[in-house]
Amino acid sequence: MRFREDYTPEELKSVLDQITKTLDIDFERRKYPRFNVDLPTEYYRTNSSIRHSGRVMNMSESGLLIYFPERMKIGERLKLKLFITSGSDMNTIEPLGEVVWMDPHLDKTWGDYRSGVKFIDVSPEDIGKLKNFLMSFS
C-alpha cells in the first residue's frame, strides 16, 4: 500500500481501518479508563430482595465487568453493592446498573457468566468514593 497526499477523509478512514486490522490493533474508545480489579460484589434484581454474589474484574467511572453465577438478560437492571478499599478502610458503593452485554461464549460449564454493566444511577457521595478508589490505580 502506498501513501498519497491527496486522500479524502473517507479514504483516510479506510486506510486506517486496514492498518489496524493488519496490525491487530484495538483502539480503546471508552470515555473513562478501565482498571483491573478483583472485588466482591452483591447484587439484587430490581424486582427482588434476594441477594446474590459476583466478582468485579475491571471497573471505570461508567461501569464494570462482572462475573455472575447466573445468566443475565441484556437490559436487566441491578442494584449493586461494591466493596472497595480506601487506605485501610472498607467502603461500599451502591449504584444502580444495567447489563449491556454478556459473553455468549461462556456458560454454566464455566461456572460464571461474564457481563458488562453500565452505571445508570450513582449518588454524588458514591461517585466521589469511586473516583478516589480508581485514582489509586493511576
C-alpha positions as CSV (number, residue, x, y, z in Angstrom):
1,M,0.0,0.0,0.0
2,R,1.4,3.4,-1.0
3,F,0.6,6.6,0.9
4,R,-0.7,9.5,-1.2
5,E,-1.1,13.1,-0.1
6,D,-4.5,13.6,-1.7
7,Y,-6.7,11.2,0.3
8,T,-10.3,12.2,1.1
9,P,-11.4,11.8,4.7
10,E,-13.3,8.7,3.8
11,E,-10.2,7.2,2.1
12,L,-8.0,8.0,5.1
13,K,-10.5,6.3,7.4
14,S,-10.4,3.2,5.2
15,V,-6.6,3.2,5.2
16,L,-6.5,3.5,9.0
17,D,-9.1,0.6,9.3
18,Q,-6.9,-1.5,7.0
19,I,-3.8,-0.8,9.1
20,T,-5.5,-1.5,12.4
21,K,-6.8,-4.8,11.1
22,T,-3.4,-5.8,9.6
23,L,-1.6,-4.9,12.9
24,D,-4.5,-6.3,15.0
25,I,-4.7,-3.0,17.0
26,D,-7.7,-2.5,19.3
27,F,-8.0,1.2,20.0
28,E,-9.8,1.9,23.3
29,R,-12.8,4.1,22.6
30,R,-14.0,4.4,26.1
31,K,-14.8,7.7,27.8
32,Y,-13.2,6.5,31.1
33,P,-10.2,4.2,31.5
34,R,-10.8,0.8,32.9
35,F,-8.8,-0.6,35.8
36,N,-8.3,-4.3,36.5
37,V,-9.6,-5.2,40.0
38,D,-10.8,-8.3,41.7
39,L,-13.5,-7.3,44.1
40,P,-16.5,-9.0,45.7
41,T,-19.9,-7.6,44.9
42,E,-23.5,-8.2,45.9
43,Y,-26.4,-7.6,43.6
44,Y,-30.2,-7.7,43.6
45,R,-32.5,-7.7,40.7
46,T,-34.6,-4.5,41.0
47,N,-37.8,-6.5,41.5
48,S,-36.3,-8.8,44.2
49,S,-34.8,-8.7,47.6
50,I,-32.8,-11.9,47.1
51,R,-29.1,-11.1,47.4
52,H,-26.6,-12.7,45.0
53,S,-22.8,-12.5,44.9
54,G,-20.4,-11.9,42.0
55,R,-16.9,-10.7,41.2
56,V,-15.9,-7.4,39.6
57,M,-12.9,-7.9,37.4
58,N,-12.5,-4.4,36.0
59,M,-14.2,-1.1,36.5
60,S,-14.3,2.5,35.4
61,E,-16.4,5.6,36.3
62,S,-19.0,4.4,33.9
63,G,-19.3,0.7,34.5
64,L,-18.0,-2.8,35.4
65,L,-17.0,-6.2,34.1
66,I,-18.7,-8.6,36.4
67,Y,-18.7,-12.4,36.6
68,F,-22.2,-13.5,37.7
69,P,-23.1,-17.0,38.9
70,E,-26.2,-16.9,36.7
71,R,-27.2,-15.8,33.2
72,M,-28.3,-12.1,33.0
73,K,-30.5,-10.6,30.4
74,I,-29.3,-7.6,28.4
75,G,-31.2,-4.6,29.7
76,E,-31.7,-6.1,33.1
77,R,-31.4,-3.6,35.9
78,L,-29.5,-4.5,39.1
79,K,-29.0,-2.9,42.5
80,L,-25.2,-3.3,43.1
81,K,-23.2,-3.2,46.3
82,L,-19.5,-2.9,45.5
83,F,-16.9,-3.4,48.3
84,I,-13.8,-1.1,47.8
85,T,-10.9,-0.1,49.9
86,S,-9.7,3.4,50.8
87,G,-6.4,3.0,52.6
88,S,-7.1,0.6,55.4
89,D,-10.9,1.3,55.4
90,M,-13.5,-0.7,53.6
91,N,-16.2,1.3,51.8
92,T,-19.2,0.4,49.8
93,I,-20.7,1.9,46.7
94,E,-24.3,1.2,45.9
95,P,-25.1,2.1,42.3
96,L,-28.0,1.1,40.0
97,G,-26.6,-0.7,37.0
98,E,-27.9,-2.1,33.7
99,V,-26.5,-5.2,31.9
100,V,-25.3,-4.0,28.5
101,W,-23.6,-7.2,27.2
102,M,-23.0,-10.8,28.1
103,D,-20.2,-13.0,26.8
104,P,-22.1,-15.6,24.6
105,H,-19.1,-18.0,24.8
106,L,-19.2,-18.5,28.5
107,D,-22.0,-20.5,30.1
108,K,-22.7,-22.7,33.1
109,T,-20.0,-25.2,32.1
110,W,-17.5,-22.4,33.1
111,G,-19.3,-21.7,36.4
112,D,-19.7,-18.0,35.7
113,Y,-21.3,-15.6,33.2
114,R,-19.2,-12.6,32.2
115,S,-21.2,-9.4,31.7
116,G,-20.7,-5.7,31.2
117,V,-22.8,-3.5,33.4
118,K,-23.1,0.3,33.0
119,F,-23.9,2.6,35.9
120,I,-27.2,4.4,35.4
121,D,-27.7,6.0,38.8
122,V,-24.9,6.7,41.3
123,S,-25.2,9.1,44.3
124,P,-22.8,12.0,44.3
125,E,-21.2,10.6,47.5
126,D,-20.6,7.2,45.8
127,I,-19.2,8.9,42.7
128,G,-16.6,10.6,45.0
129,K,-15.7,7.3,46.6
130,L,-15.5,5.6,43.2
131,K,-13.2,8.3,41.7
132,N,-10.9,8.2,44.8
133,F,-10.7,4.4,44.6
134,L,-9.9,4.5,40.8
135,M,-7.3,7.3,41.3
136,S,-5.3,4.9,43.5
137,F,-4.7,2.8,40.3
138,S,-3.2,5.6,38.2
